[in-house]
Amino acid sequence: MNSTVVKNSINKHKVFLFEVILILGFSVLSVIPAFWHGYFNSSADGFFHFNRLENIIATFQHGEMPGKFNFYFAPTYFSYPGVAINAMYPWIGGFFFIIPRLLISNPYHGLIVGFILLNMVTIINTRLLMKAFTKNIWLIWLGVIIYQFNNFHLIDLYSRVALGECFGYAWLPLVLLGLIRIHRNEKNGVGFLAISMGMMANSHLLSLLMTAVFIFIYEIVQIIKKQFNVVVLKRLVMAAILALLIGSYSLFNIVSMYATTTFQTPFTGVSGADFGQYINYLITNNMGENTPWTYGLPLIIIQILLTISIFLKKSGATWKNWVIVSDVLFFFTLNVIPLEGLKNTPLGLIQFLGRLNVFIVLFLAMATVQYLKNKSGLILKFSIIIVSILISTFSLYGTYQIHKIVPKFENHRDLITSENYLNIVASRYSFGDYLPLGVEKIDVEIKYTSNIEILSTNKYNNGIEYKVNVNKPGDFALPAVLYNNFQYQIYVDGHKATIFNPNILYTRLETGKHSIKLEVINKI
């Protein structure tokens, strides 16, 4: 008896060690094609995120807590220092990248570690979810590979470099796990749901809203199926309260900005994919950042086979529900139904219906594992190996093709290296989201005039200072923005100056050299 116990314990430790190796190995494998040859080929989205995270990192490096406004780092060309990205775009969820940057002196190496950590959390969370359906380690890791290595995920990571969405993608499996455990009356369901939703609030508001809608629909279905009771309701309410507490800092910043001032929000839209172009991208394995975004030919084939199996298997099963939902969502990602007329409704926040892919790929991973859970044998293991290799090969090869794109203004990409990281992240053009109303995104002429020269710039957590040389007296606008209902002070050569423009650092200067400092005082 004792020898059996010891043997089982040793086997469990071996399995645990094997899974740890898989987690580390797959996390590293996921980033290799994106950093091959010593550079990262980033999109404009990527620069927006790296820039905003660098602002947070710089604040911590100065021993301070981040404020609402970005002064250390702010997107250039289409935006200005003082833009309220810190307040409007949650940054706590970016700890994947913030912590390595604080600990590793080379920022490029910190970036690599950040992507590894992000993939690691995605894999761990997906593994936890798949274990809710089966104890078969082969099936668990098939589900992980489907969710981790499908084309759509790597498009988000390395083609679009939509980091906020990738943070939400990493936490979504825990949302499903929390819901499943709550309805099964299993422990930790409330905790998993609260942590995942709270971290979404700290990462990406759109992911949070989309997931909240999903939870609402999911629970409506449970009510219809008479699988909803007072205990479930109490646990959902408890999870919601805890999630709000976890995400309270990020949510408070967003709500307070909306309640206090006016600013430019990202564009709205309900754009679906052209079916013909989708098929073309699917067959050619095109993983470009522009829509349509596919999740790869191997996974589409799996979806088709599962859909066919619905009609061949007469007995009811949960996996069928997930396949049907995936098929319906896939239909809505196409432009078959004209939905652009709804762009000015809350649905317009989604912008691109291809974002629904995040749910499709997770549901397909769940359905695949559930469909195969009663099967075993060498044929199953061999099939899992082949499918896993195909899914990974398609996405990793597609990522490498994106990596090789020659950057130019037309494709809005640039290379990040160990040598240029801080310079390019600080100077690369990006987006003008969240600028104050009254400041145009393309209003670049306010930065430069022929009668003033910026000699140097000093940046602070709550302000910015320009050293300038004026050739001819006049009124000058400098690159910094202000928001209505927030209190600012402008100093010219150490003396308080009048604020002539409520949204732009605008002041009157005489000929000669001057110091102009903008400082955020507090909210009115």
Sequence and secondary structure as in RCSB ss.txt:
>XXXX:A:sequence
MNSTVVKNSINKHKVFLFEVILILGFSVLSVIPAFWHGYFNSSADGFFHFNRLENIIATFQHGEMPGKFNFYFAP
TYFSYPGVAINAMYPWIGGFFFIIPRLLISNPYHGLIVGFILLNMVTIINTRLLMKAFTKNIWLIWLGVIIYQFN
NFHLIDLYSRVALGECFGYAWLPLVLLGLIRIHRNEKNGVGFLAISMGMMANSHLLSLLMTAVFIFIYEIVQIIK
KQFNVVVLKRLVMAAILALLIGSYSLFNIVSMYATTTFQTPFTGVSGADFGQYINYLITNNMGENTPWTYGLPLI
IIQILLTISIFLKKSGATWKNWVIVSDVLFFFTLNVIPLEGLKNTPLGLIQFLGRLNVFIVLFLAMATVQYLKNK
SGLILKFSIIIVSILISTFSLYGTYQIHKIVPKFENHRDLITSENYLNIVASRYSFGDYLPLGVEKIDVEIKYTS
NIEILSTNKYNNGIEYKVNVNKPGDFALPAVLYNNFQYQIYVDGHKATIFNPNILYTRLETGKHSIKLEVINKI
>XXXX:A:secstr
 HHHHHHHHHHHHHHHHHHHHHHHHHHHHHHGGGSGGG EEE HHHHHHHHHHHHHHHHHHTT    SSB SS  
BSS  TTB HHHHS  GGGHHHHHHHHH SSHHHHHHHHHHHHHHHHHHHHHHHHTTT   HHHHHHHHHHHHHS
HHHHIIIIIS  HHHHHHHHHHHHHHHHHHHHHTT TTHHHHHHHHHHHHHTT HHHHHHHHHHHHHHHHHHHHT
T   HHHHHHHHHHHHHHHHHTHHHHHHHHHHHHH  B      EE B HHHHHHHHHHT   SSS     HHHH
HHHHHHHHHHHH  S  HHHHHHHHHHHHHHHHBTTS  GGGTTSGGGGGEEGGGGHHHHHHHHHHHHHHHHTT 
 SHHHHHHHHHHHHHHHHHHHHHHHHHHT    GGGT EEE TTTHHHHHHHSB   TT BTTS TT GGGG BT
TEEEEEEEEETTEEEEEEEESS EEEEEEEE  TTEEEEEEETTEEE    SSEEEEEE SEEEEEEEEEEEE 
